[in-house]
């Protein structure tokens, strides 16, 4: 009887980690919070270096502002371009909705034109870079089905398959999520022919005001052999950005927060 009791206890102890293990959906949710919801709001200066297959470089410099409507819920983003001259004073604004399509606007300063970006265009190039419009505010976790493929000492490896495959150019993508802080540090996209064609990486992650933050990232297009590296500086959290910043009137007249 004692032997049977001891075996039962051991079985329960061995089963405990499995019973308490997080689901793939929970891991993805925590990664989404870590990636996009640090602090109540945030500001950073971003320098993009776009390199084509022949090694030629173009640069973009902009200020990005973010404010959470609700933690893990809707968000607002405002991107104000500073350099070079062909994009100077251009503005990209997003009202991200957890339920339903995001609202996106692009203000073209050279034409004094406000343009709505259709939901179908969210997987297109962001100002000529290898990043997509969707990358700025993030892809909704509800748009994909998630599966835990592998668990290493340091990472969860999640496979994501779009629920609406006709709306995107990829068939699936894998994400490596750090166990220690749930920050994703690599994503690999596979096309509908089963070939790897796009790789997104966090090249550098630092703690800013106690919040794990990507300070350098890279997107590689394996088909065109081009890449874009984004470097983030002057990062600040919880600076009290107002809701009014994220309204259409500020598309033509950038707020003080975006100009400094």
Buried (B, 14 or more C-beta within 10 A) or exposed (E): EEEEEEEEEEEEEEEEEEEEEBEBBEBBBBBBBBBBBBBBBBBBBBBBBBBEEEEEEBEBBBBBBBBBBEEBEBBBBBBBBBEEEEBBBBBBBBBBBBEEEBBBBBBBBEEEEBEEBEBEBBBEBBBEBBBBBBBBBBBBBEEBEBBBEEEEEEBBBBBBEBEEEEEBBBBBBBBBBBEEBBBBBBBBBBBEEEEEBBBBBBBBBEEBEEBBBBBBBBBBBBEEEBBBBBBBEEBBBEEEBEEEBBBEEBBEEBBEBBEE
